[in-house]
Amino acid sequence: MIHENAPPDENIQERPNAAMSQSGNALHVNGRESLWSRSIAMETGIRVSSCYQCLRCTNSCPVSTFMDLKPHQVVRLVQLGQTEKLLACSAIWVCLSCEMCSTYCPNEIDVAGLMNHLKNSVVSSRKRPAEYEIAAFHQIFLDVLRNHGRINDLQLMQRYKWKTLIHGHLPPGKEVIKDLKLALELMKRKRLKIMPERSGATGEIRRLIEMHGRKGIRS
């Protein structure tokens, strides 16, 4: 049994086990925790079992300050089979996929790929993402790319604004006016096209998206 009732740490990067002290409850270990990490390894090739919590992933991450769980904590929770906690966290959506964590990992664990896999797991399980607006943007981006083989900025933002609006996100008036002014300025410079252009490689791009969708590209 691993207890989480230790006093909160002032500096999370000095204690790798601080990930286990956030809820204040005991974490019960039954010996089956490694099953999930094994299934992830079989599906993606990412083996979190080789992580020894050196914290290089967290120290190299440019947005770790804004995460509720740091990258090394995410890896540790995967090792412990904490599925529900990870699928409900916002850290996987805050991740920029810049791959700094994967680059600096001494054991070559693809932490960024793990983040993408977790995002994809949220989508496939039909759970509500902790950061709905980020998840909506990711999904709409891929939908536009799948339909046209390239991105149309106007269609992308129209669909994103509409989807977030019907889910309760009402932008402030100043933000709406700012977006409209920017759109008009881009149209004057012919940088914003009203009608989307279709790429000749749309079919190939669509096949690539469908091929890799199960491995996290939909995130």
C-alpha positions in Angstrom: 0.0 0.0 0.0 1.3 3.4 -0.9 0.1 6.3 1.2 -0.6 9.8 0.0 -1.0 11.6 3.2 2.4 13.1 3.2 2.6 17.0 3.5 2.5 18.8 0.2 5.9 19.5 -1.4 6.9 23.0 -2.2 9.1 21.9 -5.0 7.6 19.0 -7.0 10.8 18.5 -9.0 12.8 17.4 -6.0 10.6 14.4 -5.1 9.5 12.0 -7.9 6.9 10.3 -5.6 5.1 13.6 -5.1 2.6 12.5 -7.8 1.2 10.1 -5.3 0.5 12.7 -2.6 -2.1 14.8 -4.4 -5.5 13.2 -3.4 -4.7 12.6 0.2 -6.0 9.0 -0.1 -4.2 5.6 0.1 -3.4 4.0 -3.3 -4.2 0.3 -3.0 -1.9 -2.0 -5.0 -3.2 -5.4 -6.0 -0.5 -6.6 -8.4 -2.5 -6.0 -11.5 -1.3 -2.4 -12.0 1.2 -3.4 -14.8 -1.5 -4.8 -17.0 -2.4 -1.5 -18.5 1.2 -0.4 -19.1 1.8 -3.8 -20.8 -1.2 -3.3 -23.1 0.1 0.2 -24.0 3.5 -1.3 -24.8 1.9 -3.9 -27.1 -0.2 -1.3 -28.9 2.3 1.6 -29.2 5.7 0.2 -28.4 6.0 2.7 -25.5 7.5 0.9 -22.5 7.0 3.0 -19.4 8.4 0.2 -17.2 12.0 1.5 -18.0 11.2 4.9 -16.3 13.2 5.5 -13.1 11.7 8.9 -12.4 14.8 11.1 -13.2 12.4 14.0 -14.0 14.2 15.0 -17.2 10.9 14.9 -19.0 9.3 17.4 -16.6 12.4 19.6 -16.4 12.5 19.9 -20.2 8.7 20.5 -20.7 8.0 24.2 -21.6 4.4 24.0 -20.2 4.8 21.7 -17.1 4.0 24.7 -14.9 0.4 24.7 -16.3 -0.2 20.9 -15.9 -2.1 19.4 -13.0 0.1 16.3 -13.4 3.7 16.7 -14.5 5.0 14.4 -17.3 7.0 12.2 -15.0 3.9 11.8 -12.8 1.9 10.8 -15.9 4.4 8.1 -16.6 4.4 6.9 -13.0 0.6 6.7 -12.9 0.6 4.6 -16.1 3.0 2.3 -14.3 0.5 2.1 -11.4 -2.5 1.5 -13.7 -4.3 4.7 -12.6 -6.5 4.8 -15.8 -9.4 6.9 -14.5 -7.1 9.5 -12.9 -5.1 10.0 -16.1 -8.1 10.1 -18.5 -9.6 12.8 -16.3 -6.5 15.0 -16.0 -5.9 18.2 -18.0 -2.1 17.6 -18.4 -2.5 15.4 -21.5 -4.4 18.2 -23.3 -2.0 21.0 -22.2 0.8 19.0 -23.8 2.2 20.7 -26.9 3.6 17.5 -28.5 6.9 19.3 -28.9 8.6 16.1 -27.9 11.2 17.7 -25.7 10.3 15.1 -23.0 10.9 12.2 -25.4 14.2 13.8 -26.6 15.6 14.2 -23.2 14.5 10.8 -21.8 17.7 8.7 -21.1 15.7 5.5 -21.6 14.1 6.8 -24.8 10.6 6.6 -23.6 8.3 8.4 -26.0 6.5 10.5 -23.3 4.9 12.7 -26.0 3.6 9.6 -27.8 2.2 8.4 -24.4 0.4 11.7 -24.0 -1.2 11.3 -27.4 -2.2 7.8 -26.7 -4.0 8.9 -23.5 -5.8 11.7 -25.4 -6.9 9.1 -27.9 -8.1 6.9 -25.1 -10.3 9.7 -23.8 -11.8 10.2 -27.3 -12.4 6.4 -27.9 -14.0 6.0 -24.4 -16.3 8.9 -25.1 -15.3 10.6 -21.9 -15.5 14.4 -21.6 -12.0 15.8 -21.9 -10.7 17.9 -19.0 -9.9 20.6 -21.5 -12.8 20.5 -23.8 -11.8 23.5 -26.0 -8.4 22.1 -26.7 -9.8 18.7 -27.5 -12.5 20.2 -29.8 -9.8 22.2 -31.7 -7.7 19.0 -32.3 -10.7 17.1 -33.6 -12.0 19.9 -35.9 -8.5 20.4 -37.3 -8.3 16.7 -38.3 -11.8 16.7 -39.6 -11.0 19.7 -41.9 -7.8 18.1 -43.0 -9.6 14.8 -43.7 -12.2 16.5 -45.8 -10.0 18.7 -47.9 -6.5 17.4 -47.6 -5.3 20.8 -46.4 -6.4 23.4 -43.8 -8.8 26.2 -44.5 -8.3 28.7 -41.7 -11.8 30.3 -42.0 -13.6 27.0 -42.0 -11.4 25.8 -39.1 -12.2 28.7 -36.9 -15.9 28.9 -37.9 -16.4 25.3 -36.9 -14.3 25.6 -33.7 -16.2 28.8 -32.5 -19.6 27.2 -33.3 -18.8 23.9 -31.5 -17.5 25.6 -28.4 -20.4 28.0 -28.4 -23.1 25.3 -28.4 -21.2 23.6 -25.5 -21.5 26.7 -23.3 -18.4 28.8 -24.1 -19.5 32.3 -24.8 -16.6 34.5 -25.8 -16.5 38.1 -24.5 -17.6 40.8 -26.9 -14.1 42.3 -27.1 -12.8 38.9 -28.3 -15.5 38.6 -31.0 -14.7 42.1 -32.3 -11.0 41.4 -32.3 -11.5 38.2 -34.3 -13.7 39.9 -36.8 -11.2 42.7 -37.4 -8.4 40.2 -37.9 -10.5 38.2 -40.3 -11.3 41.3 -42.4 -7.7 42.4 -42.4 -6.6 38.9 -43.6 -9.3 39.0 -46.4 -8.0 42.3 -47.6 -4.6 40.9 -47.9 -6.0 37.8 -49.6 -4.6 35.6 -46.8 -8.0 34.2 -45.8 -9.9 32.2 -48.4 -13.7 31.9 -48.1 -14.0 28.7 -50.1 -11.7 25.8 -49.1 -9.4 24.4 -51.7 -9.1 20.6 -52.1 -5.7 19.0 -52.2 -5.0 16.4 -54.9 -3.6 14.2 -52.2 -6.8 14.2 -50.1 -7.3 10.5 -50.4 -3.8 9.7 -49.3 -4.0 12.1 -46.3 -7.3 10.5 -45.3 -5.8 7.1 -45.4 -2.9 8.2 -43.3 -5.2 9.7 -40.7 -7.3 6.6 -40.5 -4.2 4.3 -40.4 -2.7 6.1 -37.4 -5.9 7.2 -35.7 -5.8 4.3 -33.2 -2.3 5.4 -32.1 -3.3 8.9 -31.0 -3.3 11.0 -34.1 -6.9 12.0 -33.4 -5.7 13.8 -30.3 
